[in-house]
Amino acid sequence: PDLSGYEKFGLGNVKYNISRIHVTAVEFPSASISLIPGTGIKLVIGNASLTVDMNWNIRTWML
């Protein structure tokens, strides 16, 4: 989904638009999974990374 919004930032305001969000890579170099009797599953992930491509723009008016 596309994201857009308006935020106060310092002395000015920022309007942002983010579109065409696309995840291009996901890495889990340190991951483990184990069963916990009577409870469920335990998943531990460390040092994960995500690569994302997107279009973005901002507009601002500084006072």
PDB file of N, CA, C and O in Angstrom:
ATOM      1  N   PRO A   1       0.821  -1.207   0.000  1.00  0.00           N
ATOM      2  CA  PRO A   1       0.000   0.000   0.000  1.00  0.00           C
ATOM      3  C   PRO A   1       0.858   1.262   0.000  1.00  0.00           C
ATOM      4  O   PRO A   1       1.957   1.280   0.554  1.00  0.00           O
ATOM      5  N   ASP A   2       0.350   2.293  -0.616  1.00  0.00           N
ATOM      6  CA  ASP A   2       1.040   3.582  -0.619  1.00  0.00           C
ATOM      7  C   ASP A   2       0.850   4.262   0.738  1.00  0.00           C
ATOM      8  O   ASP A   2      -0.137   4.026   1.434  1.00  0.00           O
ATOM      9  N   LEU A   3       1.812   5.107   1.096  1.00  0.00           N
ATOM     10  CA  LEU A   3       1.748   5.850   2.348  1.00  0.00           C
ATOM     11  C   LEU A   3       1.858   7.335   2.054  1.00  0.00           C
ATOM     12  O   LEU A   3       2.629   7.742   1.185  1.00  0.00           O
ATOM     13  N   SER A   4       1.096   8.140   2.768  1.00  0.00           N
ATOM     14  CA  SER A   4       1.232   9.589   2.653  1.00  0.00           C
ATOM     15  C   SER A   4       0.818  10.199   3.980  1.00  0.00           C
ATOM     16  O   SER A   4       0.061   9.607   4.750  1.00  0.00           O
ATOM     17  N   GLY A   5       1.326  11.384   4.228  1.00  0.00           N
ATOM     18  CA  GLY A   5       0.991  12.023   5.486  1.00  0.00           C
ATOM     19  C   GLY A   5       1.588  13.397   5.608  1.00  0.00           C
ATOM     20  O   GLY A   5       2.198  13.927   4.679  1.00  0.00           O
ATOM     21  N   TYR A   6       1.395  13.960   6.783  1.00  0.00           N
ATOM     22  CA  TYR A   6       1.787  15.327   7.073  1.00  0.00           C
ATOM     23  C   TYR A   6       2.342  15.335   8.487  1.00  0.00           C
ATOM     24  O   TYR A   6       1.675  14.870   9.412  1.00  0.00           O
ATOM     25  N   GLU A   7       3.534  15.849   8.672  1.00  0.00           N
ATOM     26  CA  GLU A   7       4.167  15.873   9.989  1.00  0.00           C
ATOM     27  C   GLU A   7       4.742  17.250  10.283  1.00  0.00           C
ATOM     28  O   GLU A   7       5.241  17.929   9.386  1.00  0.00           O
ATOM     29  N   LYS A   8       4.668  17.657  11.552  1.00  0.00           N
ATOM     30  CA  LYS A   8       5.383  18.859  11.994  1.00  0.00           C
ATOM     31  C   LYS A   8       6.819  18.451  12.249  1.00  0.00           C
ATOM     32  O   LYS A   8       7.077  17.425  12.878  1.00  0.00           O
ATOM     33  N   PHE A   9       7.755  19.253  11.762  1.00  0.00           N
ATOM     34  CA  PHE A   9       9.166  18.924  11.904  1.00  0.00           C
ATOM     35  C   PHE A   9       9.929  20.202  12.179  1.00  0.00           C
ATOM     36  O   PHE A   9      10.098  21.034  11.287  1.00  0.00           O
ATOM     37  N   GLY A  10      10.391  20.363  13.412  1.00  0.00           N
ATOM     38  CA  GLY A  10      11.109  21.586  13.771  1.00  0.00           C
ATOM     39  C   GLY A  10      10.212  22.797  13.623  1.00  0.00           C
ATOM     40  O   GLY A  10       9.125  22.844  14.199  1.00  0.00           O
ATOM     41  N   LEU A  11      10.664  23.779  12.852  1.00  0.00           N
ATOM     42  CA  LEU A  11       9.891  25.005  12.643  1.00  0.00           C
ATOM     43  C   LEU A  11       8.985  24.937  11.425  1.00  0.00           C
ATOM     44  O   LEU A  11       8.256  25.888  11.145  1.00  0.00           O
ATOM     45  N   GLY A  12       9.020  23.830  10.700  1.00  0.00           N
ATOM     46  CA  GLY A  12       8.227  23.732   9.480  1.00  0.00           C
ATOM     47  C   GLY A  12       7.326  22.515   9.491  1.00  0.00           C
ATOM     48  O   GLY A  12       7.212  21.814  10.496  1.00  0.00           O
ATOM     49  N   ASN A  13       6.692  22.278   8.364  1.00  0.00           N
ATOM     50  CA  ASN A  13       5.815  21.137   8.180  1.00  0.00           C
ATOM     51  C   ASN A  13       6.301  20.342   6.976  1.00  0.00           C
ATOM     52  O   ASN A  13       6.838  20.906   6.022  1.00  0.00           O
ATOM     53  N   VAL A  14       6.109  19.031   7.029  1.00  0.00           N
ATOM     54  CA  VAL A  14       6.555  18.158   5.953  1.00  0.00           C
ATOM     55  C   VAL A  14       5.378  17.312   5.488  1.00  0.00           C
ATOM     56  O   VAL A  14       4.700  16.677   6.295  1.00  0.00           O
ATOM     57  N   LYS A  15       5.141  17.308   4.177  1.00  0.00           N
ATOM     58  CA  LYS A  15       4.161  16.420   3.578  1.00  0.00           C
ATOM     59  C   LYS A  15       4.953  15.364   2.818  1.00  0.00           C
ATOM     60  O   LYS A  15       5.851  15.706   2.048  1.00  0.00           O
ATOM     61  N   TYR A  16       4.637  14.091   3.019  1.00  0.00           N
ATOM     62  CA  TYR A  16       5.390  13.024   2.367  1.00  0.00           C
ATOM     63  C   TYR A  16       4.467  12.070   1.613  1.00  0.00           C
ATOM     64  O   TYR A  16       3.306  11.887   1.977  1.00  0.00           O
ATOM     65  N   ASN A  17       5.005  11.475   0.568  1.00  0.00           N
ATOM     66  CA  ASN A  17       4.318  10.453  -0.218  1.00  0.00           C
ATOM     67  C   ASN A  17       5.313   9.333  -0.495  1.00  0.00           C
ATOM     68  O   ASN A  17       6.433   9.589  -0.938  1.00  0.00           O
ATOM     69  N   ILE A  18       4.912   8.104  -0.237  1.00  0.00           N
ATOM     70  CA  ILE A  18       5.722   6.931  -0.529  1.00  0.00           C
ATOM     71  C   ILE A  18       4.838   5.976  -1.324  1.00  0.00           C
ATOM     72  O   ILE A  18       3.738   5.634  -0.890  1.00  0.00           O
ATOM     73  N   SER A  19       5.323   5.548  -2.491  1.00  0.00           N
ATOM     74  CA  SER A  19       4.520   4.674  -3.343  1.00  0.00           C
ATOM     75  C   SER A  19       5.396   3.592  -3.976  1.00  0.00           C
ATOM     76  O   SER A  19       6.624   3.644  -3.912  1.00  0.00           O
ATOM     77  N   ARG A  20       4.738   2.625  -4.579  1.00  0.00           N
ATOM     78  CA  ARG A  20       5.404   1.506  -5.265  1.00  0.00           C
ATOM     79  C   ARG A  20       6.439   0.822  -4.375  1.00  0.00           C
ATOM     80  O   ARG A  20       7.569   0.570  -4.795  1.00  0.00           O
ATOM     81  N   ILE A  21       6.041   0.531  -3.156  1.00  0.00           N
ATOM     82  CA  ILE A  21       6.925  -0.130  -2.201  1.00  0.00           C
ATOM     83  C   ILE A  21       7.083  -1.591  -2.625  1.00  0.00           C
ATOM     84  O   ILE A  21       6.099  -2.306  -2.816  1.00  0.00           O
ATOM     85  N   HIS A  22       8.335  -2.018  -2.766  1.00  0.00           N
ATOM     86  CA  HIS A  22       8.617  -3.371  -3.242  1.00  0.00           C
ATOM     87  C   HIS A  22       9.793  -3.949  -2.453  1.00  0.00           C
ATOM     88  O   HIS A  22      10.893  -3.399  -2.487  1.00  0.00           O
ATOM     89  N   VAL A  23       9.566  -5.045  -1.752  1.00  0.00           N
ATOM     90  CA  VAL A  23      10.639  -5.724  -1.020  1.00  0.00           C
ATOM     91  C   VAL A  23      11.434  -6.547  -2.028  1.00  0.00           C
ATOM     92  O   VAL A  23      10.882  -7.420  -2.697  1.00  0.00           O
ATOM     93  N   THR A  24      12.733  -6.267  -2.133  1.00  0.00           N
ATOM     94  CA  THR A  24      13.572  -6.965  -3.114  1.00  0.00           C
ATOM     95  C   THR A  24      14.442  -8.052  -2.498  1.00  0.00           C
ATOM     96  O   THR A  24      14.908  -8.938  -3.215  1.00  0.00           O
ATOM     97  N   ALA A  25      14.673  -8.008  -1.195  1.00  0.00           N
ATOM     98  CA  ALA A  25      15.477  -9.045  -0.540  1.00  0.00           C
ATOM     99  C   ALA A  25      15.190  -9.072   0.956  1.00  0.00           C
ATOM    100  O   ALA A  25      14.961  -8.037   1.583  1.00  0.00           O
ATOM    101  N   VAL A  26      15.207 -10.272   1.508  1.00  0.00           N
ATOM    102  CA  VAL A  26      15.070 -10.475   2.948  1.00  0.00           C
ATOM    103  C   VAL A  26      16.149 -11.468   3.362  1.00  0.00           C
ATOM    104  O   VAL A  26      16.306 -12.511   2.728  1.00  0.00           O
ATOM    105  N   GLU A  27      16.886 -11.155   4.411  1.00  0.00           N
ATOM    106  CA  GLU A  27      17.938 -12.052   4.885  1.00  0.00           C
ATOM    107  C   GLU A  27      17.786 -12.300   6.383  1.00  0.00           C
ATOM    108  O   GLU A  27      17.574 -11.372   7.163  1.00  0.00           O
ATOM    109  N   PHE A  28      17.899 -13.559   6.765  1.00  0.00           N
ATOM    110  CA  PHE A  28      17.888 -13.986   8.163  1.00  0.00           C
ATOM    111  C   PHE A  28      19.165 -14.782   8.426  1.00  0.00           C
ATOM    112  O   PHE A  28      19.117 -16.011   8.484  1.00  0.00           O
ATOM    113  N   PRO A  29      20.298 -14.112   8.585  1.00  0.00           N
ATOM    114  CA  PRO A  29      21.559 -14.836   8.745  1.00  0.00           C
ATOM    115  C   PRO A  29      21.663 -15.633  10.043  1.00  0.00           C
ATOM    116  O   PRO A  29      22.446 -16.579  10.128  1.00  0.00           O
ATOM    117  N   SER A  30      20.895 -15.265  11.032  1.00  0.00           N
ATOM    118  CA  SER A  30      20.948 -15.965  12.313  1.00  0.00           C
ATOM    119  C   SER A  30      19.521 -16.218  12.779  1.00  0.00           C
ATOM    120  O   SER A  30      18.893 -15.346  13.380  1.00  0.00           O
ATOM    121  N   ALA A  31      19.010 -17.419  12.498  1.00  0.00           N
ATOM    122  CA  ALA A  31      17.641 -17.747  12.881  1.00  0.00           C
ATOM    123  C   ALA A  31      17.592 -19.162  13.449  1.00  0.00           C
ATOM    124  O   ALA A  31      18.317 -20.050  13.002  1.00  0.00           O
ATOM    125  N   SER A  32      16.732 -19.354  14.435  1.00  0.00           N
ATOM    126  CA  SER A  32      16.523 -20.693  14.979  1.00  0.00           C
ATOM    127  C   SER A  32      15.057 -20.853  15.356  1.00  0.00           C
ATOM    128  O   SER A  32      14.378 -19.889  15.709  1.00  0.00           O
ATOM    129  N   ILE A  33      14.590 -22.085  15.273  1.00  0.00           N
ATOM    130  CA  ILE A  33      13.212 -22.392  15.631  1.00  0.00           C
ATOM    131  C   ILE A  33      13.221 -23.637  16.506  1.00  0.00           C
ATOM    132  O   ILE A  33      13.978 -24.576  16.259  1.00  0.00           O
ATOM    133  N   SER A  34      12.383 -23.636  17.522  1.00  0.00           N
ATOM    134  CA  SER A  34      12.298 -24.802  18.404  1.00  0.00           C
ATOM    135  C   SER A  34      10.873 -24.948  18.914  1.00  0.00           C
ATOM    136  O   SER A  34      10.115 -23.981  18.984  1.00  0.00           O
ATOM    137  N   LEU A  35      10.529 -26.182  19.268  1.00  0.00           N
ATOM    138  CA  LEU A  35       9.214 -26.471  19.829  1.00  0.00           C
ATOM    139  C   LEU A  35       9.277 -26.345  21.342  1.00  0.00           C
ATOM    140  O   LEU A  35      10.233 -26.798  21.972  1.00  0.00           O
ATOM    141  N   ILE A  36       8.264 -25.732  21.917  1.00  0.00           N
ATOM    142  CA  ILE A  36       8.150 -25.612  23.369  1.00  0.00           C
ATOM    143  C   ILE A  36       6.937 -26.447  23.776  1.00  0.00           C
ATOM    144  O   ILE A  36       5.802 -26.051  23.511  1.00  0.00           O
ATOM    145  N   PRO A  37       7.160 -27.596  24.415  1.00  0.00           N
ATOM    146  CA  PRO A  37       6.060 -28.500  24.760  1.00  0.00           C
ATOM    147  C   PRO A  37       4.939 -27.794  25.536  1.00  0.00           C
ATOM    148  O   PRO A  37       5.182 -27.090  26.517  1.00  0.00           O
ATOM    149  N   GLY A  38       3.726 -28.004  25.070  1.00  0.00           N
ATOM    150  CA  GLY A  38       2.563 -27.442  25.739  1.00  0.00           C
ATOM    151  C   GLY A  38       2.351 -25.960  25.515  1.00  0.00           C
ATOM    152  O   GLY A  38       1.367 -25.398  25.996  1.00  0.00           O
ATOM    153  N   THR A  39       3.262 -25.310  24.788  1.00  0.00           N
ATOM    154  CA  THR A  39       3.154 -23.865  24.572  1.00  0.00           C
ATOM    155  C   THR A  39       3.067 -23.510  23.095  1.00  0.00           C
ATOM    156  O   THR A  39       2.146 -22.804  22.684  1.00  0.00           O
ATOM    157  N   GLY A  40       4.002 -23.985  22.299  1.00  0.00           N
ATOM    158  CA  GLY A  40       3.997 -23.656  20.875  1.00  0.00           C
ATOM    159  C   GLY A  40       5.388 -23.680  20.284  1.00  0.00           C
ATOM    160  O   GLY A  40       6.175 -24.587  20.553  1.00  0.00           O
ATOM    161  N   ILE A  41       5.680 -22.697  19.493  1.00  0.00           N
ATOM    162  CA  ILE A  41       6.939 -22.611  18.755  1.00  0.00           C
ATOM    163  C   ILE A  41       7.693 -21.360  19.182  1.00  0.00           C
ATOM    164  O   ILE A  41       7.098 -20.302  19.388  1.00  0.00           O
ATOM    165  N   LYS A  42       9.006 -21.492  19.311  1.00  0.00           N
ATOM    166  CA  LYS A  42       9.866 -20.349  19.620  1.00  0.00           C
ATOM    167  C   LYS A  42      10.713 -20.058  18.388  1.00  0.00           C
ATOM    168  O   LYS A  42      11.414 -20.937  17.887  1.00  0.00           O
ATOM    169  N   LEU A  43      10.646 -18.825  17.904  1.00  0.00           N
ATOM    170  CA  LEU A  43      11.417 -18.386  16.744  1.00  0.00           C
ATOM    171  C   LEU A  43      12.310 -17.236  17.180  1.00  0.00           C
ATOM    172  O   LEU A  43      11.829 -16.238  17.716  1.00  0.00           O
ATOM    173  N   VAL A  44      13.604 -17.375  16.953  1.00  0.00           N
ATOM    174  CA  VAL A  44      14.567 -16.330  17.302  1.00  0.00           C
ATOM    175  C   VAL A  44      15.291 -15.918  16.031  1.00  0.00           C
ATOM    176  O   VAL A  44      15.863 -16.760  15.337  1.00  0.00           O
ATOM    177  N   ILE A  45      15.268 -14.616  15.721  1.00  0.00           N
ATOM    178  CA  ILE A  45      15.925 -14.085  14.525  1.00  0.00           C
ATOM    179  C   ILE A  45      16.849 -12.965  14.956  1.00  0.00           C
ATOM    180  O   ILE A  45      16.444 -12.067  15.694  1.00  0.00           O
ATOM    181  N   GLY A  46      18.094 -13.014  14.496  1.00  0.00           N
ATOM    182  CA  GLY A  46      19.054 -11.962  14.809  1.00  0.00           C
ATOM    183  C   GLY A  46      19.713 -11.446  13.544  1.00  0.00           C
ATOM    184  O   GLY A  46      19.895 -12.190  12.581  1.00  0.00           O
ATOM    185  N   ASN A  47      20.064 -10.188  13.549  1.00  0.00           N
ATOM    186  CA  ASN A  47      20.767  -9.553  12.426  1.00  0.00           C
ATOM    187  C   ASN A  47      20.015  -9.670  11.106  1.00  0.00           C
ATOM    188  O   ASN A  47      20.631  -9.852  10.056  1.00  0.00           O
ATOM    189  N   ALA A  48      18.698  -9.568  11.148  1.00  0.00           N
ATOM    190  CA  ALA A  48      17.897  -9.637   9.930  1.00  0.00           C
ATOM    191  C   ALA A  48      18.042  -8.346   9.135  1.00  0.00           C
ATOM    192  O   ALA A  48      18.316  -7.285   9.697  1.00  0.00           O
ATOM    193  N   SER A  49      17.855  -8.450   7.819  1.00  0.00           N
ATOM    194  CA  SER A  49      17.883  -7.245   6.981  1.00  0.00           C
ATOM    195  C   SER A  49      16.821  -7.345   5.901  1.00  0.00           C
ATOM    196  O   SER A  49      16.410  -8.434   5.500  1.00  0.00           O
ATOM    197  N   LEU A  50      16.392  -6.182   5.443  1.00  0.00           N
ATOM    198  CA  LEU A  50      15.344  -6.064   4.442  1.00  0.00           C
ATOM    199  C   LEU A  50      15.773  -5.004   3.448  1.00  0.00           C
ATOM    200  O   LEU A  50      16.173  -3.909   3.842  1.00  0.00           O
ATOM    201  N   THR A  51      15.693  -5.318   2.159  1.00  0.00           N
ATOM    202  CA  THR A  51      16.009  -4.347   1.116  1.00  0.00           C
ATOM    203  C   THR A  51      14.707  -3.961   0.426  1.00  0.00           C
ATOM    204  O   THR A  51      13.933  -4.826   0.017  1.00  0.00           O
ATOM    205  N   VAL A  52      14.469  -2.646   0.298  1.00  0.00           N
ATOM    206  CA  VAL A  52      13.208  -2.145  -0.237  1.00  0.00           C
ATOM    207  C   VAL A  52      13.482  -1.110  -1.320  1.00  0.00           C
ATOM    208  O   VAL A  52      14.337  -0.240  -1.152  1.00  0.00           O
ATOM    209  N   ASP A  53      12.754  -1.205  -2.433  1.00  0.00           N
ATOM    210  CA  ASP A  53      12.737  -0.163  -3.460  1.00  0.00           C
ATOM    211  C   ASP A  53      11.412   0.572  -3.337  1.00  0.00           C
ATOM    212  O   ASP A  53      10.385  -0.036  -3.037  1.00  0.00           O
ATOM    213  N   MET A  54      11.434   1.895  -3.572  1.00  0.00           N
ATOM    214  CA  MET A  54      10.196   2.666  -3.493  1.00  0.00           C
ATOM    215  C   MET A  54      10.376   4.011  -4.185  1.00  0.00           C
ATOM    216  O   MET A  54      11.499   4.458  -4.413  1.00  0.00           O
ATOM    217  N   ASN A  55       9.282   4.635  -4.509  1.00  0.00           N
ATOM    218  CA  ASN A  55       9.274   6.024  -4.961  1.00  0.00           C
ATOM    219  C   ASN A  55       8.859   6.872  -3.765  1.00  0.00           C
ATOM    220  O   ASN A  55       7.946   6.498  -3.028  1.00  0.00           O
ATOM    221  N   TRP A  56       9.518   8.007  -3.565  1.00  0.00           N
ATOM    222  CA  TRP A  56       9.155   8.868  -2.449  1.00  0.00           C
ATOM    223  C   TRP A  56       9.398  10.323  -2.814  1.00  0.00           C
ATOM    224  O   TRP A  56      10.234  10.637  -3.662  1.00  0.00           O
ATOM    225  N   ASN A  57       8.657  11.196  -2.162  1.00  0.00           N
ATOM    226  CA  ASN A  57       8.908  12.631  -2.281  1.00  0.00           C
ATOM    227  C   ASN A  57       8.406  13.327  -1.025  1.00  0.00           C
ATOM    228  O   ASN A  57       7.529  12.833  -0.317  1.00  0.00           O
ATOM    229  N   ILE A  58       8.991  14.488  -0.776  1.00  0.00           N
ATOM    230  CA  ILE A  58       8.561  15.305   0.354  1.00  0.00           C
ATOM    231  C   ILE A  58       8.393  16.740  -0.118  1.00  0.00           C
ATOM    232  O   ILE A  58       9.049  17.187  -1.059  1.00  0.00           O
ATOM    233  N   ARG A  59       7.511  17.438   0.549  1.00  0.00           N
ATOM    234  CA  ARG A  59       7.333  18.875   0.328  1.00  0.00           C
ATOM    235  C   ARG A  59       7.351  19.534   1.690  1.00  0.00           C
ATOM    236  O   ARG A  59       6.762  19.035   2.649  1.00  0.00           O
ATOM    237  N   THR A  60       8.031  20.656   1.759  1.00  0.00           N
ATOM    238  CA  THR A  60       8.123  21.332   3.045  1.00  0.00           C
ATOM    239  C   THR A  60       8.093  22.836   2.856  1.00  0.00           C
ATOM    240  O   THR A  60       8.476  23.360   1.810  1.00  0.00           O
ATOM    241  N   TRP A  61       7.639  23.504   3.869  1.00  0.00           N
ATOM    242  CA  TRP A  61       7.668  24.959   3.914  1.00  0.00           C
ATOM    243  C   TRP A  61       8.289  25.328   5.246  1.00  0.00           C
ATOM    244  O   TRP A  61       7.705  25.089   6.302  1.00  0.00           O
ATOM    245  N   MET A  62       9.457  25.901   5.191  1.00  0.00           N
ATOM    246  CA  MET A  62      10.162  26.271   6.412  1.00  0.00           C
ATOM    247  C   MET A  62       9.878  27.732   6.728  1.00  0.00           C
ATOM    248  O   MET A  62       9.907  28.585   5.841  1.00  0.00           O
ATOM    249  N   LEU A  63       9.605  28.012   7.988  1.00  0.00           N
ATOM    250  CA  LEU A  63       9.325  29.392   8.407  1.00  0.00           C
ATOM    251  C   LEU A  63      10.588  30.159   8.649  1.00  0.00           C
ATOM    252  O   LEU A  63      10.537  31.336   9.007  1.00  0.00           O
TER     253      LEU A  63
END
